[in-house]
Amino acid sequence: MTAHRVVRPLFLAVASVVFLAYVLSPIFWLVSSSFQSEAEITSKPPHWLPHEPTTENFRAIFQADREVTYENRRQGDTATGGYIPSTAKNLLPSMWNSLLVAIAVVVLNLLVAVPAAYAMAKIRYVGRSASIYLMLTTRVIPDIALVVPFFLFIRKLGLLDSLSSLVITYLAITVPFSIFILVGYFESLPDELDKAARVDGCSRLQTLLRVYLPLSLPSLVAVVLFSFLTSWNEFLLALMFTQTAASQTMPIVVASFTSDFTISFSFINAAGVLAIVPPVILAILFERYIVSGLTAGAVKG
């Protein structure tokens, strides 16, 4: 019995360390290689810690006025560590575009999904269950199957090559699942709360704002994270609907780094470090609500 008490915690500790190493090692390599030269990052065996740390990759990103021509790209061979992709100056504006789109999608998602989910959860009507699961089925449709309908719709509206086209299409993708998450959470809250608020003279909107929203913060965080990360990381629709640097988002610009004269892995990893900063900050801010929010409404009764 004593051996079991020692072996089990020891096994769990070792398994946890192995799992953390497996999960965190790619992130550690991403950050480490962003401070390495191209010669060092491609050396064998690879260096987990840079021998000669350099911030050249980050300086190239933040020095937007640095002109990149055919000649200096040829001179900046990747082996020297001085290579700069021609689209490097577009990275920061594209991150700003991604942030604007993600924030707009999050805000509009909450404005649409919260009232809709409350109505579906607390108002009984014919076809209620069918409508909920019909919305959920939209999540099983791959994005590539929606590209042509979305493209024709956006072109008809005259919104091609604009951030508005991305906001509209991302809402079509995220709203149904956001409603499904919130419906499950609202249904787990007692109906007596709704009835008591109605007896006290609250309207449906007042009941939602004053009673249910304060109690549903974990599920709202789950919706915020889901809609933000979906918008921040989406590639296919952004590739189809944006053509110029003025409207391109971060995934498109990062992908363009691999289509130049050559590829700088250290520079791409530096861009990747900047790309993961906003999601990490968001996760840290809402860490206490993430687990409870992701399981919101999973158990009823």
C-alpha positions, 0 to 999 in steps of 0.5 A: 500500500505504501509503495502504491502511494509512492509509485502513483504520484511519481508516475503522474509527475514523470508523465506530466513532465514528459507531456509538458516537454512534448507540448512546450518544446515546439514553442521553445524552439520557435522563440529560440530560433528567432534569435539565431542566425540562419547558419546557426538554425540550420546547423547539425546538431541544432542548438536549443539555445542560441550561441550568438543571439541576434535581434536582426530578424526583429529589427527587420520587422520593425524597420518598415522604412528599410528598402528591400531590392533585388540586389540587397536580397541577393547579397543578404543570403540566408547563410549570412543571416542578413536575408530580408523578405520583400514583404517584411514591411507588411507584417506589422500592418497585417497584424493590425488588420488581423487584430481589427478583424478579430475584435470586430468579429468578437464584438459582433459575435457576442451581440448576435449570439448572446440574445439568440442563445438566451431566446433559444434556451428560455423561450419554448417554441416549435422546432427549437431543438431542431433549429439548435442542432441544425445550426451545429451541423454548419460546423461539419461543413469544411471551409473550402466548400464555402469558398465559392458561395462566399466569394460570389456573395462578397463580390455581389456586395462589392466588398472584395479586398476589404476587411469587411469581407473577412468580418462577414464571412468569419461571423457566418463561421463562428456565430452558429457554434457560439450560439450552441455553446451559450445555449448549453450554458443558459439551459444549465441555469435554473429557469426559476431565475428567469421567472423571478426576474419576470415577476419583479418586472424585468423585461426579457432584455433586462433579465438577460443583462442583469441576471444571466450575463453576470452568471455566464461569464465563463461561457462568454470567455469561451466564445471570445476565445473561440471567435478571436482565435478563429479570426486570428488564424484563418488563412483560406478565406483571407487568401481568397478575399484579399489581394493587396497589402492594405487588407491582407491579414497576418497569416497571408503575409507570413505565408508570403515569406516562403515565396520569395527568392529564398526562405529564411527560417529564422525570420519566419520564426521571428514573425511567428513569435510576434503572431502568438503574442496576442492569443497568449495575452488573451489566454493569460487574461482569461485563464481562470475562466477558460476551463469552466467556459469550455465545459459550459453546458456539457452536463445538464440536470 
